[in-house]
Amino acid sequence: MEVDCASELQIEDVRHHPVEMVAMLRNLLCEGAKVTADPKRVGFYEVENREVVYYIHVSPTSKKIMLLATWPAEAGLEGAHQAA
């Protein structure tokens, strides 16, 4: 999935996540983060950094990105378990 960060990136937060999470998603997409297509749903993706996985949908017509869900990344969970 390629993202055009030269134009204004439209992200709709349908679940009212913290503003910081939406900003981090925007940064990850513009920096070329790891994006994995959902094999069961066309237009749905997981965007991952070390701490959080973002589940998004990209509209095929408007290219608007909808942030649907987030959860802790496995790498982040491993670090938390080691610290405990």
N, C-alpha and C positions, 0 to 999 in steps of 0.2 A: 504494500500500500504506500503510495507516495502522497505527501502533503505539501501543498503550495503555501509556504509561510510568507511569501512576498505579499500576498493579499491578506486581508483580515480573515483569520481562522475563526469560523463560527462553531462554538461549542455550546450545545444546549444541555444543561444539567437537569435532567428530568427527576432526579431523586434528592435534590437540594443538598449536595455534598458541600463541605467547607470550601470557601473561595480559594484557599491555598491549594486544595487538591485539583481544582479545575486549572489553576495557573500552572501547576506542576505537569499536568497532562499536556497542556499547550506547549510547554517547554520541551517535554519529551518528544512530542511529535515533530517539532521543528528541529530538534537535534538528531533525529534519526534513530530513535529508540527501537528496541526489539518489538516488532508487531507481528502477531501470529493470527492468521485467519481462523475463524471458527469453522471446522470442517462440516458442521451440520447446518449452518445458517449463512447464506450469502449476505455479504455486507457487514458482518459482525466480526469483531476483532478483539484480541487481548493485547494491551500495551503494558509492558512490564519494565520496572526498574528494580533495584535491589530490595526495596521495601514494600512496594504496592503493585498490584495488578489492577488495571483499569479495563472494564469491559465496555466496548463502545459499538455503536452502529453508525455507519456512514451512508447517508442518503445517496442513492445513485443519481438522482436528478439535481439536487441542490448542493451536494457535497458537504452539507451540514453534518457535524459530528455530534452524536447524542451520547452523553456519558450515562450509562445505565447502572453500573455497579462497580464497587471496588472491594478488594480483599487483600489481606497481607500476602506478600510474595513468600514462597518457600524459603528463599535465601534469608529474608528478614526473620522468619520464624526460627530458623536454625541458629541464627545469632542470638536471639532472645533466649532460646533453650540453653545455649552454652553459657550465657551470662548468669543464668539462674542457678 
